[in-house]
C-alpha cells in the first residue's frame, strides 16, 4: 500500500487467495493487511500517567507524601469532606507532559527524616519509570523530583489516615 494518506485504511475490495510466489502454496490474505496492533491510534491522557507515577512514587520506602505543603493541606481538607474526590490525591504532586511516544514527569515529594534523599529519589525515579513504561508503552525521557519537605518524627501528619477526625 502506498503512503498517500490512505495508510491503515480499509481497502475497498477484499483480498483474494493467491499462491505465494516463494513457496507455491496458497493461503488466504488477511483483510485490512498488517498487524492488528497497528490499526488505529492510542492516546493516553496526562492524568493517566500522573496517577500511575503517583502510585509508583508512593510505593517507595522513605516517601512520606506527595506535593507541596499547601497542596497537601488543601488535599487533606478536600479528602475529609464527604463526597470529596480521592482521585486527585493519587496524582497530587505529579505533573506529566505526554506526547505520542514519550513522556516527561515532574514530582514533588516529602521524605521521612533520616532516610538518604539521594537513595529515595533514585528509587522513586526507577519505580516511576518502570511502572509508566510497562503500563503505557511510552518512553519516559525524564523524571524531575523536587523534595519540598522532610517529615520529622514528632510532626503531626497532614495526610488523612483513612478516617474522619
Secondary structure, 3 states (H helix, E strand, C coil): CCCCCCCCCCCCCCCCCEECCCCCCEECCCCCCCCHHHCCCCCCCHHHHHHHHHHHHHCCCCEEEECCHHHHHHHHHHHHCCCCCCHHHHHCCEEEEECCCEEEEEEEEEEECCCCHHHHHHHHHHHHHHHHHHHHCCEEEEEEEEEEEEECCCCCCCCCCCCCC
